[in-house]
Each structure stands twice: as C-alpha cells, then as structure tokens.
Amino acid sequence: MDLRDLNVLHWRGAHVAGARAPATVTGPDRFLIDTCQRRVAVLGGLEALAAARAEFPADGALESFAGADAYAFLVRFACGLESKLVAETEIFGQIKEAWRDFWDRGSPLARQLSPWVQLLFQDAKAVRAQHLGKLGSASYGSQVRRLLGEQADAGPTLLIGAGQLAQAVAPWLTGSQLWLYNRTAERAHELSRELGKRDAARPVRVIEGGLQAELAAWSGARNVVVCVPSDAARDAARVAAWRERGERAGSVIHLGLGSDGASPWQDLPQLVSLGALFEMLRAQSEVRRRQLERARRACREKALLRSLGANSSHPHSWEDLAAFDSL
Ligand SMILES: NC(=O)c1ccc[n+]([C@@H]2O[C@H](COP(=O)([O-])OP(=O)(O)OC[C@H]3O[C@@H](n4cnc5c(N)ncnc54)[C@H](OP(=O)(O)O)[C@@H]3O)[C@@H](O)[C@H]2O)c1
C-alpha cells in the first residue's frame, strides 16, 4: 500500500462530556484499536474511510488523517503522546495486541498494512528511545507507585480489579503484602499466578467471598488502588468501610474515577482520582514539556522520511527534510 492511501479515523470518546462509545465496528476492511480514551480505525483508501466514518459518532471529537499525517498520528499514538497520561507505555502493548488479533483474521488489508505496521513499531521504539527514555517511566503503575511513596511499605495494599489496568498496575505494588480482589475471583487468581511467575517470594493474597470480604479488606488495608469503574451500588459501602479505619494513614487511588467530583468519593481526604493524577502530571516541568515537543516533532519527521521511501530505516538524509516547510 502506498502511504498516500493510508487513512486514520480517531475518535476521542473520553474527551467529550457525556459521549458514549460507538458500537463496535469490526470488519476486514478496518484495523481497529480500542482503548478507554479513544477508538482508532486504520484504513486503506477513501471508500473504506467513508464507510467507517458513517459508523462513528458525528460529533466534533472525530479526527481524520491521511497519508504522512496518518502515519505521524500513529507514531504519536504508539509513543503515548496522544494519551492523557502523556508518554505512557501501556498503549504500545495495546496496539501490538490489537494488531495481532487483526493479523490473525488474515484479511487483505492486514497484508497491505503489515509493512507499515512493522515500520510504525520500529519508529515508535526509536522515538521513545531517543526522546522519551529519560522522561522516567510514565506508566499508570509507576505513577501509582510514586503516589503511594513510603505508604506502600507500611502495610497491605488492596488492589480492586483484575482487568487490563489492574494487570499493568499490580507489578508496581511492591513493598508490603498485596491483596487482590475482583468481582470474578478466578481472574484475581490468574493475576496472582502471573505475579508469582515474576517473583515467587512475593506475598500476594486473593480475597474471596463477595461484598463482605471486599469491605473487610477495605477496612484492613493500608492503601487501596481501584482499577474498576465506579459502581453506584457498592461505592457508598466501600467509602464507609474505608472511614471505619479512623485516623490511620493510607491512600485510596481510584483510577476508574474520571474526576474528583464523583459522589460518594469526593469527601474522602485521602482520595486520588484518575483526574487528579492527570492534573499532577500536567504540572510537569518545562524540561519535560520541551522533551515532549521534540518527541512530537520526531514523529512528524519519521512520517516525512517514510513518505520519501518506506523500506529502509534511513531512506533519505536529514537534509531532505529541509525541503519541507512544515519542519
Ligand atoms: N486500561 C487503561 O489503560 C485505563 C486507564 C485509565 C483508566 N482506566 C479505567 O479503569 C477501569 C478498568 O479498566 P480496564 O481497562 O482494566 O478494563 P477491563 O480490562 O475491561 O477490566 C475491567 C475490570 O473491572 C471489573 N468490573 C467491571 N465492571 C464491574 C462492576 N460493575 N463491578 C465490579 N467489577 C467490575 C472487571 O471485573 P471482572 O473480571 O469480574 O469482569 C475487571 O476487573 C475503567 O473504569 C477504565 O475507564 C483504564
């Protein structure tokens, strides 16, 4: 496929108040990547673009990129530069997993996209290594670990959830005992087994027994990290169980809560929500801002170099880029 035929649709669901995720639109003529913040469709040609566009919501959150712009977007996306938690690393794994699934379905588009996707992975790794390596880890797990600080060593941490986010955060919750609770207990056991493979000596306990067992763990834990969506039925009981601890130190980090305002959590002084975590990161240093700017420029440069010749890692010299005013 020629780079000129590459098209990308980008829907920022989480950025639009009250927006609802569109119904899943899978098909052999579009490579879809779904995350909790966005949906991205990679397509070849204008016909496929028009068909896919009709299936996305027609609100202002939909962006469309073509050719080198589409490739530059994909490099930024894979580097975490489109993420709210800027430069986070989990997104790269999510894209790789989505690609594996799409590839396994064996469509003609998968074969056409394959060389571009390989180059995309290569370019994203290069941009990360050159520009984002010294930013420090920006994964959700590393941020949670930083927020817990010394509290992480001071008593058990209860992790609620066993999905994608919980799996990314759990390896960072070292220090004291880790307690795992999940609605589906088997998934918590699975996560525990995974953690055991990395470190057999790690103290991990799966909490079983429904709501009462979960609430007892809320009262007993030093810290709680929530990686499930908020739940009107259970949240009041969770907050009450946490309050039972009295004046004991500890934190609740709720990554399923978009903002601080959600009831009944907002009055909990020890609460850090996902929104608050994003705010902390926004207050990043000038050095970090410049580094990110350079990384974004590097994504654009990669796309321009690929548009000049796709098949080698250095298809043209940097001097060629001078021909482009946009740089
Ligand atoms: N993935 C990310 O990068 C990311 C980043 C920021 C915030 N978040 C937020 O974190 C939360 C979890 O995301 P995820 O990506 O881990 O999703 P996921 O992979 O689909 O996992 C969902 C988790 O939430 C649990 N869950 C879902 N509905 C529940 C309910 N009504 N009651 C109790 N448990 C419930 C699931 O339990 P079962 O195993 O029993 O189904 C599972 O543990 C979401 O609110 C998401 O918006 C995710």
The ligand as an SDF file (V2000), in Angstrom:
LIG
                    3D

 48 52  0  0  0  0  0  0  0  0999 V2000
   -6.8430    0.3510   30.6370 N   0  0  0  0  0  0  0  0  0  0  0  0
   -6.3670    1.5730   30.8380 C   0  0  0  0  0  0  0  0  0  0  0  0
   -5.3000    1.9390   30.3230 O   0  0  0  0  0  0  0  0  0  0  0  0
   -7.1120    2.5490   31.7550 C   0  0  0  0  0  0  0  0  0  0  0  0
   -6.5360    3.8030   32.0000 C   0  0  0  0  0  0  0  0  0  0  0  0
   -7.1860    4.7070   32.8440 C   0  0  0  0  0  0  0  0  0  0  0  0
   -8.3870    4.3630   33.4510 C   0  0  0  0  0  0  0  0  0  0  0  0
   -8.9640    3.1460   33.1670 N   0  0  0  0  0  0  0  0  0  0  0  0
  -10.2320    2.8380   33.8430 C   0  0  0  0  0  0  0  0  0  0  0  0
  -10.0200    1.7210   34.7280 O   0  0  0  0  0  0  0  0  0  0  0  0
  -11.1850    0.9090   34.8010 C   0  0  0  0  0  0  0  0  0  0  0  0
  -10.8270   -0.5290   34.4050 C   0  0  0  0  0  0  0  0  0  0  0  0
  -10.3320   -0.5150   33.0720 O   0  0  0  0  0  0  0  0  0  0  0  0
   -9.6510   -1.8110   32.3890 P   0  0  0  0  0  0  0  0  0  0  0  0
   -9.0020   -1.2880   31.1620 O   0  0  0  0  0  0  0  0  0  0  0  0
   -8.8650   -2.5810   33.3790 O   0  0  0  0  0  0  0  0  0  0  0  0
  -10.9550   -2.6350   31.9600 O   0  0  0  0  0  0  0  0  0  0  0  0
  -11.0770   -4.2340   31.7450 P   0  0  0  0  0  0  0  0  0  0  0  0
   -9.8180   -4.8270   31.2700 O   0  0  0  0  0  0  0  0  0  0  0  0
  -12.3210   -4.3850   30.9470 O   0  0  0  0  0  0  0  0  0  0  0  0
  -11.3470   -4.7640   33.2220 O   0  0  0  0  0  0  0  0  0  0  0  0
  -12.4900   -4.3210   33.9100 C   0  0  0  0  0  0  0  0  0  0  0  0
  -12.2960   -4.6450   35.3840 C   0  0  0  0  0  0  0  0  0  0  0  0
  -13.3550   -4.0140   36.0910 O   0  0  0  0  0  0  0  0  0  0  0  0
  -14.1520   -5.0220   36.6940 C   0  0  0  0  0  0  0  0  0  0  0  0
  -15.5500   -4.5820   36.6170 N   0  0  0  0  0  0  0  0  0  0  0  0
  -16.1930   -4.0900   35.5360 C   0  0  0  0  0  0  0  0  0  0  0  0
  -17.4600   -3.7630   35.8610 N   0  0  0  0  0  0  0  0  0  0  0  0
  -17.6150   -4.0830   37.1710 C   0  0  0  0  0  0  0  0  0  0  0  0
  -18.6880   -3.9760   38.0990 C   0  0  0  0  0  0  0  0  0  0  0  0
  -19.8800   -3.4930   37.7430 N   0  0  0  0  0  0  0  0  0  0  0  0
  -18.4870   -4.3760   39.3600 N   0  0  0  0  0  0  0  0  0  0  0  0
  -17.2900   -4.8790   39.7560 C   0  0  0  0  0  0  0  0  0  0  0  0
  -16.2330   -5.0120   38.9200 N   0  0  0  0  0  0  0  0  0  0  0  0
  -16.3860   -4.5960   37.6450 C   0  0  0  0  0  0  0  0  0  0  0  0
  -13.8900   -6.2960   35.9340 C   0  0  0  0  0  0  0  0  0  0  0  0
  -14.1870   -7.4110   36.7360 O   0  0  0  0  0  0  0  0  0  0  0  0
  -14.4870   -8.8600   36.0880 P   0  0  0  0  0  0  0  0  0  0  0  0
  -13.1410   -9.5040   35.8670 O   0  0  0  0  0  0  0  0  0  0  0  0
  -15.3060   -9.5300   37.0940 O   0  0  0  0  0  0  0  0  0  0  0  0
  -15.2290   -8.6030   34.7930 O   0  0  0  0  0  0  0  0  0  0  0  0
  -12.3760   -6.1260   35.6810 C   0  0  0  0  0  0  0  0  0  0  0  0
  -11.6230   -6.3910   36.8310 O   0  0  0  0  0  0  0  0  0  0  0  0
  -12.1960    1.5690   33.8400 C   0  0  0  0  0  0  0  0  0  0  0  0
  -13.0340    2.4130   34.6200 O   0  0  0  0  0  0  0  0  0  0  0  0
  -11.3340    2.3930   32.9010 C   0  0  0  0  0  0  0  0  0  0  0  0
  -12.0400    3.5160   32.3710 O   0  0  0  0  0  0  0  0  0  0  0  0
   -8.3330    2.2220   32.3620 C   0  0  0  0  0  0  0  0  0  0  0  0
  1  2  1  0
  2  3  2  0
  2  4  1  0
  4  5  1  0
  4 48  2  0
  5  6  2  0
  6  7  1  0
  7  8  2  0
  8  9  1  0
  8 48  1  0
  9 10  1  0
  9 46  1  0
 10 11  1  0
 11 12  1  0
 11 44  1  0
 12 13  1  0
 13 14  1  0
 14 15  2  0
 14 16  1  0
 14 17  1  0
 17 18  1  0
 18 19  2  0
 18 20  1  0
 18 21  1  0
 21 22  1  0
 22 23  1  0
 23 24  1  0
 23 42  1  0
 24 25  1  0
 25 26  1  0
 25 36  1  0
 26 27  1  0
 26 35  1  0
 27 28  2  0
 28 29  1  0
 29 30  1  0
 29 35  2  0
 30 31  1  0
 30 32  2  0
 32 33  1  0
 33 34  2  0
 34 35  1  0
 36 37  1  0
 36 42  1  0
 37 38  1  0
 38 39  2  0
 38 40  1  0
 38 41  1  0
 42 43  1  0
 44 45  1  0
 44 46  1  0
 46 47  1  0
M  CHG  2   8   1  16  -1
M  END
$$$$
